[in-house]
Amino acid sequence: MSGNELAGRGGRAEPALYPDFIELPGAEGGLYARPTTDRLHRIERAQLVPLVPDDAFAFFADAYKLEAITPPWLHFRILTPRPITMREGTLIDYRLTLHGLRLRWRTRIRTWQQGRRFVDVQVRGPFSLWEHTHEFERKDDGTLIRDVVRYRLPCGPLGAIAHGALVRRDLQRIFDFRREAVANLLGAEQLSVGRLEL
């Protein structure tokens, strides 16, 4: 939406109502797109497990299995009491420690397609965006499990520095551990798409 469209109904557009725009004095229409340095990042991993999709899905649909496939150095614990009924809208609370900082994290199940796909998104936590898609595809010799994570850090340039210095490496280590843990628990094979980060 352009500044002219925003202000076209007579009078100036109110920038507080449009957080993606900033007011520039003297600019036609009064509003310009807000510049941003927050970069969207992506991680993609895939593994083949010797299970039918329903069984592979059931393993990952048990939120408490996260503790078994998360590195011990994160001191990761699920705070939401059992049983957790997984469906669209389910909220799950976690606690973890990273670089000496104790963090609380809450995710919401945004999409739930039984046996095929689910998506969890961060509601509260260290990222300005965290969207983790889990997909399960039947193959001749099992199920291809694909994880796709889209994430963004807060704090603009400081977030970019943190990503280069710590966050990218931490996430790679976390997903490396996860891959090995899944392989040990489910007999998974890692595929050539094992790491992709943009």
Backbone hydrogen bonds in HBPLUS format (Angstrom, degrees):
<---DONOR---> <-ACCEPTOR-->    atom                        ^
c    i                          cat <-CA-CA->   ^        H-A-AA   ^      H-
h    n   atom  resd res      DA  || num        DHA   H-A  angle D-A-AA Bond
n    s   type  num  typ     dist DA aas  dist angle  dist       angle   num
A0006-LEU N   A0002-SER O   2.94 MM   4  6.26 154.4  2.01 148.5 156.1     1
A0007-ALA N   A0003-GLY O   2.91 MM   4  6.08 151.2  1.99 148.3 155.8     2
A0008-GLY N   A0004-ASN O   2.74 MM   4  5.37 109.3  2.25 139.0 155.2     3
A0017-LEU N   A0014-GLU O   2.99 MM   3  5.70 152.6  2.07 121.5 128.8     4
A0018-TYR N   A0015-PRO O   2.96 MM   3  5.10 151.4  2.04 105.9 115.2     5
A0021-PHE N   A0018-TYR O   2.99 MM   3  5.68 158.1  2.04 129.2 131.2     6
A0034-ARG N   A0020-ASP O   2.77 MM  14  5.30 162.6  1.80 145.3 139.2     7
A0022-ILE N   A0032-TYR O   2.90 MM  10  5.55 157.9  1.95 157.6 164.8     8
A0032-TYR N   A0022-ILE O   2.92 MM  10  5.55 158.7  1.96 158.2 164.6     9
A0024-LEU N   A0030-GLY O   3.16 MM   6  5.77 146.4  2.28 130.3 140.4    10
A0027-ALA N   A0024-LEU O   2.99 MM   3  5.51 163.1  2.02 139.0 140.8    11
A0030-GLY N   A0027-ALA O   2.89 MM   3  4.93 144.9  2.02 112.7 123.3    12
A0041-HIS N   A0151-TYR O   2.79 MM 110  5.27 175.6  1.79 166.1 167.3    13
A0151-TYR N   A0041-HIS O   2.98 MM 110  5.27 159.6  2.03 134.4 140.4    14
A0198-LEU N   A0042-ARG O   3.25 MM 156  5.41 141.1  2.41 131.2 141.9    15
A0043-ILE N   A0149-VAL O   2.90 MM 106  5.13 151.7  1.98 143.5 152.1    16
A0149-VAL N   A0043-ILE O   2.82 MM 106  5.13 166.1  1.84 154.7 159.4    17
A0044-GLU N   A0196-LEU O   3.07 MM 152  5.21 134.2  2.28 136.3 147.6    18
A0045-ARG N   A0147-ASP O   2.90 MM 102  5.17 158.2  1.95 148.6 155.2    19
A0147-ASP N   A0045-ARG O   2.83 MM 102  5.17 162.4  1.86 146.9 153.0    20
A0047-GLN N   A0145-ILE O   2.91 MM  98  5.25 150.4  2.00 145.6 155.3    21
A0145-ILE N   A0047-GLN O   2.71 MM  98  5.25 169.7  1.72 169.0 168.0    22
A0048-LEU N   A0189-GLU O   2.85 MM 141  5.06 158.9  1.89 148.5 153.8    23
A0189-GLU N   A0048-LEU O   2.67 MM 141  5.06 150.7  1.75 144.2 154.6    24
A0049-VAL N   A0143-THR O   2.90 MM  94  5.37 166.5  1.91 151.9 154.2    25
A0143-THR N   A0049-VAL O   2.85 MM  94  5.37 157.9  1.90 154.9 162.3    26
A0055-ASP N   A0052-VAL O   3.01 MM   3  5.55 123.5  2.34 114.8 128.1    27
A0056-ALA N   A0052-VAL O   3.07 MM   4  6.34 163.8  2.10 159.0 164.2    28
A0057-PHE N   A0053-PRO O   2.79 MM   4  5.84 164.2  1.81 154.5 159.4    29
A0058-ALA N   A0054-ASP O   3.00 MM   4  6.09 153.0  2.08 136.7 144.1    30
A0059-PHE N   A0055-ASP O   3.18 MM   4  6.44 149.9  2.27 143.3 149.8    31
A0060-PHE N   A0056-ALA O   3.37 MM   4  6.74 164.7  2.39 152.5 153.9    32
A0061-ALA N   A0057-PHE O   2.78 MM   4  5.87 137.5  1.96 149.7 163.5    33
A0062-ASP N   A0059-PHE O   3.39 MM   3  5.71 158.9  2.44 103.7 109.7    34
A0065-LYS N   A0062-ASP O   2.87 MM   3  5.61 160.6  1.91 124.5 130.7    35
A0066-LEU N   A0063-ALA O   3.07 MM   3  5.77 160.5  2.11 117.1 122.9    36
A0067-GLU N   A0064-TYR O   3.31 MM   3  5.87 146.8  2.43 109.8 115.8    37
A0068-ALA N   A0065-LYS O   2.94 MM   3  5.29 132.7  2.17 106.1 118.8    38
A0069-ILE N   A0066-LEU O   3.21 MM   3  5.26 136.4  2.41  97.8 109.3    39
A0074-LEU N   A0071-PRO O   3.13 MM   3  5.82 166.9  2.15 119.4 123.5    40
A0075-HIS N   A0072-PRO O   3.00 MM   3  5.45 160.8  2.04 115.1 121.2    41
A0097-THR N   A0074-LEU O   2.71 MM  23  5.10 168.3  1.72 147.6 151.2    42
A0077-ARG N   A0095-ARG O   2.84 MM  18  5.26 155.0  1.90 156.5 161.8    43
A0095-ARG N   A0077-ARG O   2.80 MM  18  5.26 145.4  1.92 153.4 162.1    44
A0079-LEU N   A0093-ASP O   2.79 MM  14  5.29 160.4  1.83 135.1 140.9    45
A0090-THR N   A0087-ARG O   3.10 MM   3  5.69 168.4  2.11 139.9 140.5    46
A0089-GLY N   A0109-ILE O   2.65 MM  20  5.18 176.2  1.65 156.4 156.4    47
A0109-ILE N   A0090-THR O   2.88 MM  19  5.29 153.5  1.95 147.4 156.3    48
A0092-ILE N   A0107-THR O   2.89 MM  15  5.37 156.9  1.94 151.5 157.3    49
A0107-THR N   A0092-ILE O   2.94 MM  15  5.37 158.5  1.99 150.6 156.4    50
A0094-TYR N   A0105-TRP O   2.76 MM  11  5.06 156.2  1.82 156.8 160.7    51
A0105-TRP N   A0094-TYR O   3.11 MM  11  5.06 162.1  2.15 133.1 133.7    52
A0096-LEU N   A0103-LEU O   3.02 MM   7  5.36 157.9  2.07 149.1 154.1    53
A0103-LEU N   A0096-LEU O   2.73 MM   7  5.36 175.0  1.73 166.5 168.3    54
A0098-LEU N   A0101-LEU O   2.84 MM   3  5.19 157.0  1.90 146.4 149.3    55
A0101-LEU N   A0098-LEU O   2.94 MM   3  5.19 164.6  1.97 114.4 118.2    56
A0106-ARG N   A0124-ARG O   2.79 MM  18  4.99 160.0  1.83 149.3 148.9    57
A0123-VAL N   A0106-ARG O   2.73 MM  17  5.41 174.5  1.74 148.5 150.4    58
A0124-ARG N   A0106-ARG O   3.24 MM  18  4.99 163.2  2.27 131.1 133.1    59
A0108-ARG N   A0121-VAL O   2.85 MM  13  5.45 153.9  1.92 152.3 160.2    60
A0121-VAL N   A0108-ARG O   2.97 MM  13  5.45 160.8  2.00 149.9 154.3    61
A0110-ARG N   A0119-VAL O   2.83 MM   9  5.59 144.7  1.96 150.7 161.9    62
A0111-THR N   A0119-VAL O   3.41 MM   8  4.95 164.4  2.44 130.0 132.6    63
A0119-VAL N   A0111-THR O   2.97 MM   8  4.95 154.5  2.04 133.0 135.5    64
A0113-GLN N   A0117-ARG O   2.75 MM   4  5.08 161.6  1.78 175.4 172.8    65
A0116-ARG N   A0113-GLN O   2.89 MM   3  5.56 163.3  1.92 145.4 148.3    66
A0117-ARG N   A0113-GLN O   3.00 MM   4  5.08 169.6  2.01 145.6 148.4    67
A0136-PHE N   A0116-ARG O   2.88 MM  20  5.04 150.1  1.97 155.1 150.0    68
A0118-PHE N   A0134-HIS O   3.01 MM  16  5.38 151.6  2.10 144.5 152.7    69
A0134-HIS N   A0118-PHE O   2.83 MM  16  5.38 169.8  1.84 169.8 173.2    70
A0120-ASP N   A0132-HIS O   2.97 MM  12  5.36 157.5  2.02 149.5 151.7    71
A0132-HIS N   A0120-ASP O   2.90 MM  12  5.36 173.5  1.90 167.6 167.5    72
A0122-GLN N   A0130-TRP O   2.96 MM   8  5.24 154.7  2.02 144.7 150.3    73
A0128-SER N   A0152-ARG O   2.92 MM  24  5.53 143.8  2.05 141.5 149.9    74
A0129-LEU N   A0152-ARG O   3.25 MM  23  4.87 147.6  2.36 137.5 131.0    75
A0152-ARG N   A0129-LEU O   2.93 MM  23  4.87 150.4  2.02 134.0 133.6    76
A0131-GLU N   A0150-ARG O   2.89 MM  19  5.21 152.3  1.97 156.2 163.3    77
A0150-ARG N   A0131-GLU O   2.92 MM  19  5.21 161.3  1.96 148.6 153.7    78
A0133-THR N   A0148-VAL O   2.78 MM  15  5.12 174.0  1.78 158.5 158.0    79
A0148-VAL N   A0133-THR O   2.95 MM  15  5.12 159.1  1.99 147.4 153.3    80
A0135-GLU N   A0146-ARG O   2.90 MM  11  5.09 159.1  1.95 149.4 155.2    81
A0146-ARG N   A0135-GLU O   2.92 MM  11  5.09 164.1  1.95 142.7 147.5    82
A0137-GLU N   A0144-LEU O   2.93 MM   7  5.02 163.2  1.96 141.6 147.2    83
A0144-LEU N   A0137-GLU O   2.75 MM   7  5.02 165.0  1.77 155.3 154.6    84
A0139-LYS N   A0142-GLY O   2.75 MM   3  5.14 161.8  1.79 156.5 150.1    85
A0142-GLY N   A0139-LYS O   3.29 MM   3  5.14 170.5  2.30 108.0 107.4    86
A0158-LEU N   A0155-CYS O   3.03 MM   3  5.44 131.7  2.27 154.9 142.8    87
A0159-GLY N   A0156-GLY O   3.03 MM   3  5.25 119.3  2.41 102.8 117.7    88
A0160-ALA N   A0156-GLY O   3.04 MM   4  6.42 148.2  2.15 149.1 159.0    89
A0161-ILE N   A0157-PRO O   3.01 MM   4  6.31 151.9  2.09 145.4 152.3    90
A0162-ALA N   A0158-LEU O   2.92 MM   4  6.20 162.1  1.96 148.8 153.8    91
A0163-HIS N   A0159-GLY O   2.85 MM   4  6.05 150.3  1.94 144.1 152.5    92
A0164-GLY N   A0160-ALA O   3.11 MM   4  6.35 163.7  2.14 146.7 149.8    93
A0165-ALA N   A0161-ILE O   2.91 MM   4  6.07 153.3  1.98 151.4 159.6    94
A0166-LEU N   A0162-ALA O   2.78 MM   4  5.56 163.5  1.81 148.2 152.7    95
A0167-VAL N   A0162-ALA O   3.00 MM   5  6.14 158.6  2.05 139.7 144.6    96
A0168-ARG N   A0163-HIS O   3.07 MM   5  5.41 170.2  2.07 136.6 139.0    97
A0170-ASP N   A0166-LEU O   2.86 MM   4  6.02 162.9  1.88 159.8 165.8    98
A0171-LEU N   A0167-VAL O   2.90 MM   4  6.08 167.4  1.91 159.4 161.6    99
A0172-GLN N   A0168-ARG O   3.00 MM   4  6.22 155.5  2.06 148.2 155.2   100
A0173-ARG N   A0169-ARG O   2.97 MM   4  6.22 159.8  2.01 151.7 156.8   101
A0174-ILE N   A0170-ASP O   2.88 MM   4  6.14 156.0  1.94 150.3 157.5   102
A0175-PHE N   A0171-LEU O   2.92 MM   4  6.10 165.3  1.95 150.6 153.9   103
A0176-ASP N   A0172-GLN O   2.82 MM   4  5.94 143.5  1.96 143.2 154.1   104
A0177-PHE N   A0173-ARG O   2.97 MM   4  6.14 161.7  2.00 147.2 151.4   105
A0178-ARG N   A0174-ILE O   2.95 MM   4  6.17 158.4  2.00 143.9 150.6   106
A0179-ARG N   A0175-PHE O   2.96 MM   4  6.04 157.3  2.02 139.7 145.0   107
A0180-GLU N   A0176-ASP O   3.10 MM   4  6.40 160.8  2.14 149.0 153.5   108
A0181-ALA N   A0177-PHE O   2.82 MM   4  6.06 160.6  1.86 156.9 162.9   109
A0182-VAL N   A0178-ARG O   2.87 MM   4  6.06 163.4  1.90 153.4 157.7   110
A0183-ALA N   A0179-ARG O   2.95 MM   4  6.13 155.8  2.01 143.1 150.5   111
A0184-ASN N   A0180-GLU O   2.94 MM   4  6.20 155.1  2.01 147.4 153.4   112
A0185-LEU N   A0181-ALA O   2.91 MM   4  6.10 155.7  1.97 148.7 155.7   113
A0186-LEU N   A0182-VAL O   2.74 MM   4  5.60 162.8  1.76 153.9 158.4   114
A0187-GLY N   A0183-ALA O   2.80 MM   4  4.66 128.5  2.06 126.5 132.5   115
A0194-GLY N   A0191-LEU O   2.94 MM   3  5.45 136.3  2.14 124.9 126.7   116
